[in-house]
Amino acid sequence: LVTGVAGFAGRHLAEHLTAANDHVIGLVRTPPDAECAAWAADLGVDLLSWDVGEMDEPPQPVARRLTEFAPECIYHLAAISVPGRCGTDAPNHGARATNVYGAARVVRFAGGCAPRVRIVFVSSSKVYGPMPLGAAEVAETAPPSPRGGYAISKVEAEQAVRRAADEAGGEDGIARAFQHAGPRQRLPMRLAEWSEQIAQRVPQIIVRTRKAVIDLTDVRDVVRAYRLLAERGVAGEVYNVGSGT
C-alpha cells in the first residue's frame, strides 16, 4: 500500500515496486484526474480515495478493498511536503491534520487489516534542524531539533506512527529522506524552479539563496532505498536516506 501515490516520489515508488513484481495499491486524497488514472492503469495499480487529513476512517468501499487487499507493507508518503504550506513557527491546522493525524490513521486502519504489517514511514532530514556549514554528516542518533511547522510536524508524525504501530501490532521503520529531485518534479521545489527558468530561457536565473548546502539524491535511488528498508530494515530503527555528500 502506497499512500500519496500520485505525488512526485509516490509515482516513482509505484513504478519501482511494480517493476519488482510487487502487487501495489495506492491511496490518493481525492479521486484521480484522467492523467493520473491512465498512469495507474498502465502500471496495474488500483487507486483508492481517502483524505486522511479529514476522515478518521476510509469510506466503506475503500475500507472493504483495503481489508480484502491486506497489505504486507505500507509506504506512507502522503503529506503536505512543501514547508511553506505547513506554518512558520509551528504546524498549522492542515499540516497537523494530514502529516500527523493522517499518518496515525493509516497505520491504525491498515494494522487492523493485516497483522504484523510492515510500515515504512517517510519522514524528513529537516527533523534534525539546520546544520552548520562544514559539519560532519548527521547520524540517525542525532537528537531532532526541528524548526518550522513542517519539520515539527514530521517529528510529531514519527512519534504518532510509532504509537499507532505498537497499538496495531505493526513493525515500523522511519526513513528520514534528504532532498531528492528527478523527472516530473514540480514547482515550487528548488531544482524544478531553476529548470523551469532555464527552459523558458529567461535572461537571468532567480534563486532564493546562494548559501544553501544540500544533500541531493535522484528520486529513483530514493525509492529503491524505501523498498530495501521494507525488505531488510530493522523494526523500530531510523534510517537516513540520502547520498551522504
C-alpha positions as CSV (number, residue, x, y, z in Angstrom):
1,L,0.0,0.0,0.0
2,V,1.5,3.3,-1.1
3,T,-0.1,6.5,0.3
4,G,0.5,9.7,-1.6
5,V,1.0,7.5,-4.6
6,A,0.1,10.4,-7.0
7,G,2.8,12.6,-5.7
8,F,6.3,13.1,-7.1
9,A,8.1,10.3,-5.1
10,G,4.9,8.2,-4.8
11,R,4.8,7.7,-8.6
12,H,8.4,6.7,-8.8
13,L,7.9,4.3,-5.9
14,A,4.9,2.7,-7.5
15,E,6.9,2.3,-10.8
16,H,9.8,0.7,-8.9
17,L,7.6,-1.7,-6.9
18,T,5.7,-2.9,-9.9
19,A,8.9,-3.4,-11.8
20,A,10.0,-5.6,-8.9
21,N,6.7,-7.6,-9.4
22,D,5.1,-6.3,-6.2
23,H,1.3,-6.0,-6.1
24,V,0.6,-2.4,-5.5
25,I,-2.5,-0.5,-4.4
26,G,-2.4,3.3,-3.9
27,L,-4.2,5.9,-1.8
28,V,-4.9,9.4,-3.1
29,R,-6.5,12.3,-1.3
30,T,-9.2,13.0,-3.9
31,P,-10.5,11.0,-7.0
32,P,-7.7,11.0,-9.6
33,D,-7.9,13.0,-12.8
34,A,-7.8,11.4,-16.2
35,E,-4.0,11.6,-16.5
36,C,-3.3,10.0,-13.1
37,A,-5.9,7.3,-13.7
38,A,-4.3,6.4,-17.0
39,W,-0.9,6.3,-15.4
40,A,-2.1,4.0,-12.7
41,A,-4.0,1.8,-15.2
42,D,-0.8,1.4,-17.3
43,L,1.0,0.2,-14.2
44,G,-1.8,-2.1,-13.0
45,V,-2.1,-0.1,-9.8
46,D,-5.6,0.3,-8.2
47,L,-6.2,3.8,-6.8
48,L,-8.4,4.4,-3.8
49,S,-9.5,7.8,-2.5
50,W,-9.2,8.6,1.2
51,D,-8.5,12.1,2.6
52,V,-6.5,11.0,5.6
53,G,-6.3,14.6,6.9
54,E,-10.1,14.9,7.2
55,M,-11.6,11.4,7.7
56,D,-10.8,9.2,10.7
57,E,-11.5,6.1,8.6
58,P,-11.8,5.5,4.8
59,P,-15.1,5.4,3.0
60,Q,-16.8,2.0,3.2
61,P,-15.9,0.8,-0.3
62,V,-12.3,1.8,0.3
63,A,-12.2,0.1,3.7
64,R,-13.6,-3.1,2.1
65,R,-10.9,-3.1,-0.6
66,L,-8.1,-2.4,1.8
67,T,-9.3,-5.2,4.1
68,E,-9.5,-7.5,1.1
69,F,-6.1,-6.5,-0.1
70,A,-4.5,-7.0,3.4
71,P,-1.2,-5.2,2.7
72,E,2.0,-6.7,3.8
73,C,3.7,-3.3,3.7
74,I,2.7,0.3,3.9
75,Y,4.8,3.0,2.4
76,H,3.4,6.2,3.9
77,L,4.3,9.2,1.8
78,A,1.1,11.2,2.0
79,A,1.9,14.6,3.5
80,I,1.9,18.3,2.9
81,S,5.5,18.3,1.9
82,V,6.1,21.9,0.9
83,P,7.4,23.6,4.1
84,G,6.0,27.0,3.2
85,R,2.5,25.5,3.4
86,C,2.9,24.0,6.9
87,G,3.2,27.0,9.1
88,T,6.2,29.2,10.1
89,D,6.9,28.6,13.8
90,A,4.5,25.6,14.4
91,P,2.4,23.3,12.3
92,N,-0.7,24.9,11.1
93,H,-4.0,23.0,11.1
94,G,-3.5,21.4,7.7
95,A,0.0,20.2,8.5
96,R,-1.0,18.6,11.8
97,A,-4.2,17.1,10.4
98,T,-2.5,15.5,7.4
99,N,1.1,14.9,8.4
100,V,0.5,13.8,12.0
101,Y,-3.1,12.6,12.5
102,G,-3.3,11.3,8.9
103,A,-0.2,9.1,9.3
104,A,-1.6,7.6,12.6
105,R,-5.0,6.9,10.9
106,V,-3.4,5.0,8.1
107,V,-1.3,2.8,10.3
108,R,-4.1,2.0,12.7
109,F,-6.5,1.1,10.0
110,A,-4.1,-1.0,8.0
111,G,-2.9,-2.7,11.1
112,G,-6.4,-3.9,11.6
113,C,-6.4,-5.3,8.0
114,A,-3.1,-7.2,8.2
115,P,-1.4,-8.3,11.4
116,R,2.4,-7.6,11.6
117,V,2.1,-5.2,8.7
118,R,5.5,-3.6,7.8
119,I,5.5,0.2,7.8
120,V,8.0,2.4,6.1
121,F,7.2,6.0,7.2
122,V,8.8,8.6,5.1
123,S,9.9,11.4,7.3
124,S,12.4,14.2,6.5
125,S,16.0,15.2,7.2
126,K,14.6,18.5,8.3
127,V,13.8,17.0,11.7
128,Y,17.5,17.5,12.6
129,G,17.3,21.2,12.0
130,P,19.8,23.4,10.2
131,M,23.3,22.0,10.1
132,P,26.3,24.4,10.3
133,L,28.4,24.7,7.2
134,G,31.3,22.2,7.2
135,A,29.5,20.0,9.8
136,A,30.1,16.3,9.6
137,E,27.3,14.0,8.2
138,V,24.4,13.9,10.6
139,A,23.8,10.5,12.2
140,E,20.5,8.9,12.9
141,T,21.4,9.1,16.6
142,A,21.4,12.9,16.5
143,P,18.5,14.3,18.5
144,P,15.8,16.0,16.5
145,S,15.9,19.8,16.6
146,P,13.2,20.8,14.2
147,R,12.5,24.4,13.2
148,G,9.3,25.4,11.5
149,G,5.9,23.9,11.0
150,Y,6.9,21.2,8.5
151,A,9.9,19.8,10.5
152,I,7.9,19.8,13.7
153,S,5.0,18.1,12.1
154,K,7.4,15.3,10.9
155,V,8.8,14.8,14.4
156,E,5.3,14.6,15.8
157,A,4.3,12.2,12.9
158,E,7.2,9.9,13.7
159,Q,6.0,9.6,17.3
160,A,2.4,9.1,16.2
161,V,3.3,6.3,13.8
162,R,5.3,4.5,16.5
163,R,2.4,4.7,18.9
164,A,-0.1,3.6,16.2
165,A,2.2,0.7,15.1
166,D,2.5,-0.5,18.7
167,E,-1.2,-0.5,19.1
168,A,-1.8,-2.2,15.8
169,G,1.0,-4.8,16.2
170,G,2.9,-3.5,13.2
171,E,6.6,-3.1,12.6
172,D,7.6,0.5,11.9
173,G,10.7,1.9,10.3
174,I,11.4,5.6,9.8
175,A,13.1,6.9,6.6
176,R,14.4,10.4,7.1
177,A,14.8,11.4,3.5
178,F,17.2,14.2,2.4
179,Q,16.4,16.3,-0.6
180,H,15.7,14.5,-3.9
181,A,15.0,15.5,-7.4
182,G,14.3,13.9,-10.8
183,P,11.9,13.6,-13.7
184,R,8.4,15.1,-13.2
185,Q,9.3,17.1,-10.1
186,R,7.1,20.2,-10.0
187,L,7.3,23.7,-8.7
188,P,8.0,25.1,-6.1
189,M,10.8,22.6,-5.5
190,R,14.2,24.1,-5.9
191,L,15.6,22.3,-8.9
192,A,12.3,22.3,-10.7
193,E,12.2,26.1,-10.1
194,W,15.6,26.5,-11.7
195,S,14.9,24.1,-14.6
196,E,11.7,26.0,-15.4
197,Q,13.6,29.2,-15.8
198,I,16.2,27.6,-17.9
199,A,13.6,26.0,-20.1
200,Q,11.9,29.4,-20.6
201,R,15.3,31.0,-21.4
202,V,14.9,33.8,-19.0
203,P,17.7,36.4,-19.2
204,Q,18.6,36.0,-15.5
205,I,18.1,32.9,-13.3
206,I,16.5,33.9,-10.0
207,V,17.4,31.7,-7.0
208,R,16.2,32.2,-3.4
209,T,19.6,31.9,-1.9
210,R,23.2,31.1,-2.9
211,K,24.1,29.9,0.6
212,A,22.2,26.7,0.8
213,V,24.2,23.5,1.0
214,I,22.1,20.3,0.5
215,D,22.5,16.6,0.2
216,L,20.8,15.8,-3.1
217,T,19.8,12.4,-4.5
218,D,18.0,11.1,-7.6
219,V,14.4,10.2,-6.6
220,R,14.8,6.8,-8.4
221,D,17.5,5.9,-6.0
222,V,15.5,7.2,-3.0
223,V,12.6,4.9,-3.8
224,R,14.9,2.0,-4.2
225,A,16.1,2.7,-0.6
226,Y,12.5,2.7,0.6
227,R,11.9,-0.8,-0.8
228,L,15.2,-2.0,0.7
229,L,14.1,-0.8,4.1
230,A,10.8,-2.7,3.7
231,E,12.8,-5.8,3.0
232,R,15.8,-5.5,5.3
233,G,15.3,-2.6,7.7
234,V,15.3,-3.4,11.4
235,A,11.9,-2.7,13.0
236,G,11.9,0.4,15.2
237,E,15.0,1.9,13.7
238,V,15.6,5.2,11.9
239,Y,17.4,5.4,8.6
240,N,18.8,8.4,6.8
241,V,18.1,8.2,3.1
242,G,20.5,10.4,1.0
243,S,23.7,10.5,-0.9
244,G,25.9,11.2,2.1
245,T,27.5,14.0,0.2
